[in-house]
């Protein structure tokens, strides 16, 4: 094994070790790139080899050019606007109205409250895309109701955590925007490709809740005296859904019909969320200021990791890391489909320790060229990775949804209840992932139907 191959392995191992120190991920990525650039330049000069592509510190300046090129990418302008849209919609009062009406409509069923969480989770996912905000909002609206009704604590927490993560997959998803930018593929294709798997996940969650309630009636009981089902009740429920549906149509409809780019649609969505908040009398200067600050903080966090990941990736390629990864994957004795399954397995394991952003910026660009060379559709593979990375929000120790949830649930709900609650939903996610792998049409049909491919 050559010296620079050893450096690549050490590079990755140190990255994994430093994750457990608690330092910000952007600093770890940038610091390692500086350290290994210095090491590579020293080895090149000491042993007179040209394997390392960065011959001097002047060559390291290419990172500035890469970062500047990303800053000029209009696609990334959609990120802060999608984030603003999600945060503002959570403040608009739309979700509260939907919860009130859906609880009355579906609460009469066994598991009806949990089913309501799934439905509202899907609607929020298609109109916000912000996992943290969705999980907190769903928890604050539904957990007290389910506890009062005698629901199992693991079921209540599990359905909230899982339904809140749908926003990272169902368009408009900031994860898909980042992936499209990294792999230079169409955001519209990714949005359409992820639509059916995302909705399928919601359907699977709903079926699981109803089946669980059927076999465990004491853990998901129906209310003793439900209100009668009347046309007025159904009308009020439909009326409560219309604002969210209208925002979904304004954002995704304009993208799918080719009327607007994702960046333009993000602007429409941000304005639409403000309009809904104003209609519900929730828009004021204080809320606008808080949403703008949270949007800036989230965007700054993402862009800081962009900078660190760019430096990390440049040095990785300069050390020959992309070639080492490609050759290692091609040498696996699994066949092309087995290589894809192996990559998904690695992504699933990485999700225990890494956020989706680091995996999308570091691992995905390394393995995507190999998958493309094996003859697979890149949109199909990217959506598979997106479905796989949704589990990273639920798997400990770095499952962010679990911490969001624990921060707002009553004190009598422990992390043990939350961990037990998410296990069946992680298994359901993996089941949908396998379904999308063995039946690619679940991902490829909608983009093909729209574009006639």
C-alpha positions as CSV (number, residue, x, y, z in Angstrom):
1,X,0.0,0.0,0.0
2,X,1.4,3.4,-1.0
3,X,2.0,6.2,1.4
4,X,-0.8,8.4,0.0
5,X,-3.3,5.5,0.2
6,X,-2.3,5.2,3.9
7,X,-2.9,9.0,4.2
8,X,-6.4,8.6,2.7
9,X,-7.3,5.9,5.2
10,X,-5.8,7.9,8.1
11,X,-7.7,11.0,6.8
12,X,-11.1,9.2,7.1
13,X,-10.3,7.5,10.4
14,X,-9.3,10.8,12.0
15,X,-12.4,12.4,10.8
16,X,-14.6,9.7,12.4
17,X,-12.6,9.9,15.7
18,X,-12.8,13.7,15.8
19,X,-16.6,13.6,15.4
20,X,-16.9,12.3,19.0
21,X,-15.0,15.3,20.4
22,X,-18.0,17.6,20.1
23,X,-16.1,20.2,17.9
24,X,-18.2,21.9,15.2
25,X,-18.1,19.7,12.1
26,X,-17.1,22.6,9.8
27,X,-14.0,23.2,11.9
28,X,-13.1,19.5,11.9
29,X,-13.4,19.3,8.1
30,X,-11.4,22.5,7.5
31,X,-8.8,21.7,10.1
32,X,-8.1,18.2,8.7
33,X,-7.8,19.6,5.2
34,X,-5.1,22.0,6.4
35,X,-3.3,19.3,8.3
36,X,-3.2,16.8,5.5
37,X,-2.3,19.4,2.9
38,X,0.8,20.2,4.9
39,X,1.6,16.5,5.3
40,X,1.1,15.8,1.6
41,X,3.3,18.8,0.6
42,X,6.0,17.6,3.0
43,X,6.0,14.0,1.7
44,X,6.0,15.2,-1.9
45,X,9.1,17.4,-1.3
46,X,10.8,14.9,1.0
47,X,10.5,11.9,-1.3
48,X,10.3,13.7,-4.6
49,X,7.0,12.2,-5.7
50,X,4.1,13.9,-7.5
51,X,1.2,11.7,-6.4
52,X,-0.1,14.5,-4.3
53,X,-1.8,17.0,-6.6
54,X,-1.4,20.0,-4.3
55,X,2.4,20.7,-4.8
56,X,2.4,23.9,-2.8
57,X,0.2,26.1,-0.6
58,X,-0.5,28.2,-3.6
59,X,-2.4,25.2,-5.1
60,X,-4.5,25.0,-1.9
61,X,-6.1,28.3,-3.1
62,X,-8.2,26.2,-5.5
63,X,-10.5,25.7,-2.5
64,X,-11.3,29.4,-2.7
65,X,-12.3,29.1,-6.3
66,X,-14.5,26.1,-5.5
67,X,-16.2,27.9,-2.7
68,X,-16.8,30.9,-4.9
69,X,-18.3,28.8,-7.6
70,X,-20.7,27.3,-5.1
71,X,-21.6,30.8,-3.9
72,X,-22.5,31.8,-7.4
73,X,-24.9,28.8,-7.8
74,X,-28.4,30.2,-8.1
75,X,-29.8,26.8,-7.0
76,X,-28.4,27.4,-3.4
77,X,-30.4,30.6,-3.2
78,X,-33.4,28.4,-2.7
79,X,-32.0,27.1,0.6
80,X,-32.7,30.2,2.8
81,X,-36.1,30.8,1.2
82,X,-37.2,27.2,1.7
83,X,-36.0,27.4,5.3
84,X,-37.8,30.7,5.8
85,X,-41.0,29.2,4.3
86,X,-40.9,26.3,6.7
87,X,-40.2,28.4,9.8
88,X,-42.9,31.0,8.9
89,X,-45.5,28.3,8.1
90,X,-44.9,26.8,11.5
91,X,-45.7,30.2,13.1
92,X,-48.7,30.8,10.8
93,X,-51.3,28.7,12.8
94,X,-52.1,26.5,9.8
95,X,-51.0,23.3,11.6
96,X,-53.0,24.1,14.7
97,X,-56.2,24.4,12.7
98,X,-55.5,21.2,10.8
99,X,-54.8,19.4,14.1
100,X,-58.0,20.6,15.7
101,X,-60.2,19.5,12.8
102,X,-58.4,16.2,12.1
103,X,-58.6,15.2,15.7
104,X,-62.4,15.5,15.7
105,X,-62.6,13.7,12.3
106,X,-60.2,10.8,12.9
107,X,-60.0,10.8,16.7
108,X,-63.1,8.5,16.7
109,X,-61.0,5.6,15.4
110,X,-58.6,3.4,17.4
111,X,-55.3,5.0,16.8
112,X,-57.0,8.0,15.3
113,X,-54.8,10.5,17.0
114,X,-51.7,8.9,15.8
115,X,-53.2,8.6,12.3
116,X,-53.8,12.4,12.5
117,X,-50.2,13.0,13.3
118,X,-49.1,11.0,10.2
119,X,-51.5,12.9,7.9
120,X,-50.5,16.3,9.2
121,X,-46.8,15.2,9.1
122,X,-47.2,14.5,5.4
123,X,-48.9,17.9,4.8
124,X,-46.2,19.7,6.8
125,X,-43.5,17.8,4.9
126,X,-44.8,18.9,1.6
127,X,-45.0,22.5,2.7
128,X,-42.2,23.1,5.1
129,X,-39.3,20.7,4.8
130,X,-37.8,21.7,8.2
131,X,-37.5,18.5,10.3
132,X,-36.8,20.2,13.7
133,X,-39.7,22.6,13.4
134,X,-42.1,19.9,12.3
135,X,-41.1,17.5,15.1
136,X,-41.5,20.1,17.8
137,X,-44.8,21.4,16.4
138,X,-46.3,17.9,16.1
139,X,-45.1,17.0,19.6
140,X,-46.6,20.1,21.2
141,X,-49.9,19.7,19.4
142,X,-50.4,15.9,19.7
143,X,-48.4,14.4,22.6
144,X,-50.6,15.9,25.4
145,X,-53.7,14.8,23.6
146,X,-52.4,11.2,23.2
147,X,-51.3,11.1,26.8
148,X,-54.7,12.2,28.0
149,X,-56.4,9.6,25.8
150,X,-54.2,6.7,27.2
151,X,-52.0,6.1,24.3
152,X,-48.8,4.1,24.7
153,X,-45.8,6.4,25.2
154,X,-43.6,4.6,22.7
155,X,-46.3,4.7,20.0
156,X,-47.0,8.4,20.7
157,X,-43.3,9.5,20.6
158,X,-42.4,7.2,17.7
159,X,-45.1,8.4,15.4
160,X,-44.3,12.0,16.1
161,X,-40.6,11.5,15.5
162,X,-41.1,9.5,12.3
163,X,-43.8,11.8,10.8
164,X,-41.7,14.9,11.5
165,X,-38.8,13.5,9.5
166,X,-40.9,13.2,6.3
167,X,-40.0,16.8,5.5
168,X,-36.4,15.9,4.7
169,X,-37.6,13.6,1.9
170,X,-40.9,14.8,0.6
171,X,-40.4,17.9,-1.7
172,X,-39.6,20.7,-1.2
173,X,-36.6,19.2,0.6
174,X,-33.5,21.1,1.4
175,X,-31.6,17.8,1.4
176,X,-32.6,17.2,-2.2
177,X,-31.6,20.7,-3.2
178,X,-28.1,20.1,-1.7
179,X,-27.8,16.7,-3.4
180,X,-28.8,18.1,-6.7
181,X,-26.2,20.8,-6.4
182,X,-23.4,18.3,-5.4
183,X,-24.1,15.9,-8.2
184,X,-25.1,18.5,-10.9
185,X,-28.5,16.8,-11.6
186,X,-31.9,18.3,-11.9
187,X,-33.6,19.4,-8.7
188,X,-37.0,18.9,-10.4
189,X,-36.1,15.3,-11.3
190,X,-35.1,14.6,-7.6
191,X,-38.3,16.3,-6.3
192,X,-40.4,14.1,-8.6
193,X,-38.4,11.0,-7.9
194,X,-38.7,11.4,-4.2
195,X,-42.5,12.2,-4.2
196,X,-43.8,8.6,-4.4
197,X,-41.3,7.1,-1.9
198,X,-42.1,9.9,0.5
199,X,-45.9,9.4,0.2
200,X,-45.4,5.7,0.4
201,X,-43.6,6.1,3.7
202,X,-46.5,8.2,5.0
203,X,-48.9,5.4,3.9
204,X,-46.9,2.7,5.5
205,X,-46.8,4.7,8.8
206,X,-50.6,5.1,8.7
207,X,-51.1,1.4,8.0
208,X,-48.8,0.5,10.8
209,X,-50.7,2.7,13.3
210,X,-54.0,1.2,12.3
211,X,-52.8,-2.3,12.5
212,X,-51.1,-1.6,15.9
213,X,-54.3,-0.1,17.2
214,X,-56.3,-3.0,16.0
215,X,-54.2,-5.6,17.9
216,X,-53.5,-3.4,20.9
217,X,-56.7,-1.5,21.5
218,X,-55.7,-0.5,25.1
219,X,-52.5,1.2,23.8
220,X,-54.3,3.3,21.2
221,X,-57.9,3.6,22.3
222,X,-60.8,5.3,20.7
223,X,-62.6,8.1,22.6
224,X,-65.6,7.0,24.6
225,X,-68.0,9.7,23.3
226,X,-66.9,11.0,19.9
227,X,-68.8,13.8,18.2
228,X,-71.2,12.7,15.5
229,X,-69.8,12.8,11.9
230,X,-71.6,15.6,10.0
231,X,-71.2,17.3,6.6
232,X,-70.2,20.4,8.5
233,X,-67.3,18.6,10.2
234,X,-66.0,17.3,6.9
235,X,-66.3,20.7,5.3
236,X,-64.4,22.4,8.2
237,X,-61.6,19.7,7.8
238,X,-61.3,20.3,4.1
239,X,-61.3,24.1,4.7
240,X,-58.4,23.7,7.2
241,X,-56.4,21.7,4.7
242,X,-56.8,24.2,1.8
243,X,-54.1,26.7,2.9
244,X,-51.4,24.1,3.2
245,X,-52.6,22.5,-0.1
246,X,-52.5,25.8,-1.8
247,X,-49.0,26.5,-0.7
248,X,-47.9,23.0,-1.9
249,X,-49.5,23.6,-5.2
250,X,-47.8,27.1,-5.5
251,X,-44.4,25.6,-4.8
252,X,-44.3,22.1,-6.2
253,X,-46.9,22.7,-8.9
254,X,-44.9,25.5,-10.5
255,X,-41.8,23.4,-10.5
256,X,-43.4,20.3,-11.9
257,X,-45.2,22.2,-14.6
258,X,-42.1,24.0,-15.6
259,X,-43.5,27.4,-14.7
260,X,-40.8,28.3,-12.2
261,X,-37.3,27.1,-11.2
262,X,-36.8,25.7,-7.7
263,X,-35.2,29.0,-6.7
264,X,-38.2,31.0,-8.0
265,X,-40.7,28.6,-6.4
266,X,-38.9,29.0,-3.1
267,X,-39.5,32.7,-3.3
268,X,-43.2,32.1,-4.0
269,X,-43.3,29.7,-1.0
270,X,-41.7,32.2,1.4
271,X,-44.2,34.9,0.3
272,X,-47.1,32.4,0.6
273,X,-46.1,31.4,4.1
274,X,-46.0,35.1,5.2
275,X,-49.4,35.6,3.6
276,X,-50.9,32.7,5.5
277,X,-49.5,34.0,8.7
278,X,-50.9,37.4,8.0
279,X,-54.4,35.9,7.2
280,X,-54.3,34.1,10.5
281,X,-53.2,37.3,12.3
282,X,-49.9,35.7,13.4
283,X,-47.6,38.0,11.4
284,X,-45.9,40.8,13.3
285,X,-42.5,42.3,13.5
286,X,-41.3,40.1,16.4
287,X,-42.2,36.9,14.6
288,X,-40.7,38.2,11.4
289,X,-37.5,39.0,13.2
290,X,-37.3,35.7,15.0
291,X,-37.9,33.8,11.7
292,X,-35.3,35.8,9.9
293,X,-32.7,35.2,12.7
294,X,-33.4,31.4,12.7
295,X,-33.2,31.3,8.9
296,X,-29.9,33.1,9.0
297,X,-28.5,30.8,11.7
298,X,-29.6,27.6,9.9
299,X,-28.3,28.9,6.5
300,X,-25.0,29.9,8.1
301,X,-24.7,26.5,9.7
302,X,-25.2,24.8,6.3
303,X,-22.9,27.1,4.4
304,X,-20.1,26.7,7.0
305,X,-20.3,22.9,6.5
306,X,-20.2,23.6,2.7
307,X,-16.9,25.4,3.1
308,X,-15.4,22.8,5.4
309,X,-16.7,19.9,3.2
310,X,-15.3,21.6,0.0
311,X,-11.8,21.9,1.6
312,X,-12.1,18.3,2.8
313,X,-13.1,16.9,-0.6
314,X,-10.4,18.8,-2.5
315,X,-7.7,17.4,-0.3
316,X,-9.3,13.9,-0.4
317,X,-9.2,14.0,-4.2
318,X,-5.7,15.4,-4.2
319,X,-4.6,12.4,-2.1
320,X,-6.2,10.1,-4.6
321,X,-9.1,9.2,-2.2
322,X,-11.7,9.2,-5.0
323,X,-9.7,6.6,-7.0
324,X,-9.1,4.5,-3.9
325,X,-12.8,4.5,-3.0
326,X,-13.8,3.7,-6.6
327,X,-11.4,0.8,-6.9
328,X,-12.4,-0.5,-3.5
329,X,-16.0,-0.5,-4.4
330,X,-15.4,-2.1,-7.9
331,X,-13.4,-4.8,-6.3
332,X,-16.2,-6.0,-4.1
333,X,-17.4,-9.5,-5.0
334,X,-21.1,-8.5,-4.9
335,X,-21.9,-7.5,-8.5
336,X,-23.3,-4.1,-9.4
337,X,-26.5,-4.3,-7.4
338,X,-24.5,-5.6,-4.4
339,X,-22.2,-2.6,-4.6
340,X,-25.2,-0.3,-4.4
341,X,-26.7,-2.2,-1.5
342,X,-23.3,-2.0,0.2
343,X,-23.1,1.8,-0.3
344,X,-26.6,2.1,1.2
345,X,-25.6,0.0,4.2
346,X,-22.6,2.2,4.8
347,X,-24.8,5.3,4.5
348,X,-27.2,3.8,7.0
349,X,-24.4,3.1,9.5
350,X,-22.9,6.6,8.9
351,X,-26.3,8.0,9.8
352,X,-25.8,6.8,13.4
353,X,-22.9,9.3,13.7
354,X,-23.3,11.9,10.9
355,X,-26.0,14.3,9.9
356,X,-27.4,14.0,6.4
357,X,-25.6,17.2,5.4
358,X,-22.1,15.7,6.0
359,X,-23.0,12.5,4.2
360,X,-24.4,14.4,1.2
361,X,-21.4,16.7,0.9
362,X,-18.6,14.1,1.6
363,X,-19.7,10.5,0.9
364,X,-22.3,11.0,-1.9
365,X,-19.9,12.8,-4.3
366,X,-17.3,10.0,-3.8
367,X,-19.6,7.1,-4.5
368,X,-22.0,8.6,-7.1
369,X,-19.5,8.4,-10.0
370,X,-18.9,4.7,-9.3
371,X,-22.7,4.0,-9.3
372,X,-23.0,5.9,-12.6
373,X,-20.1,3.9,-14.1
374,X,-21.9,0.7,-13.1
375,X,-24.8,1.8,-15.3
376,X,-27.4,2.9,-12.8
377,X,-29.6,5.9,-13.0
378,X,-28.2,8.7,-10.8
379,X,-31.6,10.1,-9.9
380,X,-32.7,6.7,-8.7
381,X,-29.6,6.2,-6.7
382,X,-29.7,9.7,-5.1
383,X,-33.3,9.2,-4.0
384,X,-32.4,5.8,-2.5
385,X,-29.6,7.6,-0.5
386,X,-32.1,10.2,0.5
387,X,-34.6,7.6,1.8
388,X,-31.7,5.9,3.6
389,X,-30.5,9.2,5.2
390,X,-34.0,9.9,6.6
391,X,-33.2,7.2,9.2
392,X,-30.3,9.3,10.4
393,X,-32.8,11.6,12.2
394,X,-34.1,8.6,14.2
395,X,-31.0,6.5,14.9
396,X,-29.0,7.2,18.1
397,X,-26.7,8.6,19.2
398,X,-27.0,11.5,16.8
399,X,-30.7,11.3,15.9
400,X,-31.7,14.9,16.0
401,X,-35.4,14.2,16.0
402,X,-35.0,12.3,19.2
403,X,-33.4,15.3,20.9
404,X,-36.0,17.7,19.4
405,X,-38.7,15.5,20.8
406,X,-37.2,15.0,24.2
407,X,-36.9,18.8,24.6
408,X,-40.7,19.4,24.4
409,X,-42.4,16.2,25.7
410,X,-43.6,15.9,29.4
411,X,-41.0,14.8,31.9
412,X,-42.7,11.5,32.5
413,X,-41.7,10.5,28.9
414,X,-38.1,9.1,29.0
415,X,-35.5,8.6,26.3
416,X,-36.2,4.9,26.8
417,X,-39.8,5.4,25.6
418,X,-38.6,7.4,22.6
419,X,-36.0,4.8,21.6
420,X,-38.5,2.0,21.8
421,X,-41.0,4.0,19.9
422,X,-38.8,4.7,16.9
423,X,-37.6,1.1,16.3
424,X,-40.6,0.0,14.2
425,X,-40.5,3.2,12.2
426,X,-36.9,2.7,11.3
427,X,-37.7,-0.8,10.2
428,X,-40.5,0.5,8.1
429,X,-38.2,3.1,6.5
430,X,-35.7,0.3,5.6
431,X,-38.6,-1.7,4.2
432,X,-39.6,1.2,1.9
433,X,-35.9,1.6,1.0
434,X,-35.7,-2.0,-0.1
435,X,-38.9,-1.7,-2.1
436,X,-37.5,1.3,-4.0
437,X,-34.3,-0.7,-4.7
438,X,-36.1,-3.8,-6.0
439,X,-38.8,-1.8,-7.9
440,X,-37.0,1.3,-9.3
441,X,-40.2,2.3,-11.0
442,X,-41.3,3.7,-7.7
443,X,-38.7,6.4,-8.2
444,X,-38.3,6.7,-11.9
445,X,-41.9,6.6,-13.0
446,X,-43.0,10.1,-12.1
447,X,-40.0,11.9,-13.7
448,X,-40.4,9.7,-16.8
449,X,-44.1,10.5,-17.0
450,X,-43.6,14.2,-16.7
451,X,-40.7,14.5,-19.1
452,X,-41.6,11.6,-21.4
453,X,-38.3,9.8,-20.7
